[in-house]
Amino acid sequence: MQVAIVYCSKHGATEKVVKLIGEKHNDNEVYFFNLLKGSAPEVKEFDRIIIGGPIYFGMIQNPIKDFCKQNARALLRKELGLFICCMLAEQQNELFENAFPEKLRLHSKANACFGWELNVGNLNFFEKLIVQKVANSHGGSHIDIPEIERFVNRMNSISNNHTVAH
Ligand SMILES: Cc1cc2nc3c(=O)[nH]c(=O)nc-3n(C[C@H](O)[C@H](O)[C@H](O)COP(=O)(O)O)c2cc1C
């Protein structure tokens, strides 16, 4: 099976997440497409497409939104998985709903929020202020590794699961 993982990552957390998703697809050919650095894949060339990215100021990045919009019909014919990375766990369902079109959310085999990570040393003054104010946090790693495992298991299962787990 040919797998495309389409994502954005500004500070590296989503990059880590997609590598872990890739590692768990051991018997498949996995290709990574960071839309902030390169071009998007041809959807028709893949069997499974996994799409995700981090939430900044309540939104997923525009390249992810545009990719979903431009390829909506083709994506509905593929095995699809969707995820976000976000720090506000209590808002994750709402953030997920805003991130992806309803048709894709209903079609996807697994939906997930994998938590977040921030190395505050890499943030500018403004970003640091936001993180401390909004999340009352000083950063660190809060990536939900067991949820990544469950996500890939759901992708490999026969039945569909449409809810964001937790
Ligand atoms: C400036 C800034 C704004 C953010 N805004 C939100 C937000 O609105 N909601 C949220 O849940 N997380 C927010 N986050 C947390 C990021 O989604 C999280 O740290 C994510 O893991 C970053 O992924 P990346 O390293 O792949 O870019 C924000 C982080 C920063 C630095």
Ligand as a Chemical Component Dictionary entry (heavy atoms), coordinates in Angstrom:
data_LIG
# 
_chem_comp.id                   LIG 
_chem_comp.type                 NON-POLYMER 
_chem_comp.pdbx_formal_charge   0 
_chem_comp.three_letter_code    LIG 
# 
loop_
_chem_comp_atom.comp_id 
_chem_comp_atom.atom_id 
_chem_comp_atom.alt_atom_id 
_chem_comp_atom.type_symbol 
_chem_comp_atom.charge 
_chem_comp_atom.model_Cartn_x 
_chem_comp_atom.model_Cartn_y 
_chem_comp_atom.model_Cartn_z 
_chem_comp_atom.pdbx_ordinal 
LIG C1  C1  C 0 1.796  31.415 18.864 1  
LIG C2  C2  C 0 1.117  30.127 19.167 2  
LIG C3  C3  C 0 -0.263 30.039 19.071 3  
LIG C4  C4  C 0 -0.918 28.820 19.354 4  
LIG N1  N1  N 0 -2.284 28.789 19.298 5  
LIG C5  C5  C 0 -2.919 27.653 19.691 6  
LIG C6  C6  C 0 -4.340 27.618 19.723 7  
LIG O1  O1  O 0 -5.034 28.570 19.369 8  
LIG N2  N2  N 0 -4.951 26.493 20.180 9  
LIG C7  C7  C 0 -4.232 25.392 20.584 10 
LIG O2  O2  O 0 -4.833 24.414 21.020 11 
LIG N3  N3  N 0 -2.863 25.383 20.510 12 
LIG C8  C8  C 0 -2.188 26.486 20.082 13 
LIG N4  N4  N 0 -0.831 26.495 20.021 14 
LIG C9  C9  C 0 -0.074 25.265 20.322 15 
LIG C10 C10 C 0 0.406  24.522 19.057 16 
LIG O3  O3  O 0 -0.686 24.037 18.308 17 
LIG C11 C11 C 0 1.281  23.302 19.482 18 
LIG O4  O4  O 0 2.383  23.763 20.216 19 
LIG C12 C12 C 0 1.734  22.433 18.335 20 
LIG O5  O5  O 0 2.299  21.259 18.872 21 
LIG C13 C13 C 0 2.785  23.103 17.451 22 
LIG O6  O6  O 0 3.074  22.236 16.354 23 
LIG P1  P1  P 0 4.327  22.417 15.390 24 
LIG O7  O7  O 0 5.571  22.373 16.262 25 
LIG O8  O8  O 0 4.267  21.236 14.473 26 
LIG O9  O9  O 0 4.201  23.734 14.670 27 
LIG C14 C14 C 0 -0.160 27.679 19.727 28 
LIG C15 C15 C 0 1.252  27.780 19.801 29 
LIG C16 C16 C 0 1.874  28.986 19.525 30 
LIG C17 C17 C 0 3.385  29.062 19.619 31 
# 
loop_
_chem_comp_bond.comp_id 
_chem_comp_bond.atom_id_1 
_chem_comp_bond.atom_id_2 
_chem_comp_bond.value_order 
_chem_comp_bond.pdbx_ordinal 
LIG C1  C2  SING 1  
LIG C2  C3  SING 2  
LIG C2  C16 DOUB 3  
LIG C3  C4  DOUB 4  
LIG C4  N1  SING 5  
LIG C4  C14 SING 6  
LIG N1  C5  DOUB 7  
LIG C5  C6  SING 8  
LIG C5  C8  SING 9  
LIG C6  O1  DOUB 10 
LIG C6  N2  SING 11 
LIG N2  C7  SING 12 
LIG C7  O2  DOUB 13 
LIG C7  N3  SING 14 
LIG N3  C8  DOUB 15 
LIG C8  N4  SING 16 
LIG N4  C9  SING 17 
LIG N4  C14 SING 18 
LIG C9  C10 SING 19 
LIG C10 O3  SING 20 
LIG C10 C11 SING 21 
LIG C11 O4  SING 22 
LIG C11 C12 SING 23 
LIG C12 O5  SING 24 
LIG C12 C13 SING 25 
LIG C13 O6  SING 26 
LIG O6  P1  SING 27 
LIG P1  O7  DOUB 28 
LIG P1  O8  SING 29 
LIG P1  O9  SING 30 
LIG C14 C15 DOUB 31 
LIG C15 C16 SING 32 
LIG C16 C17 SING 33 
# 
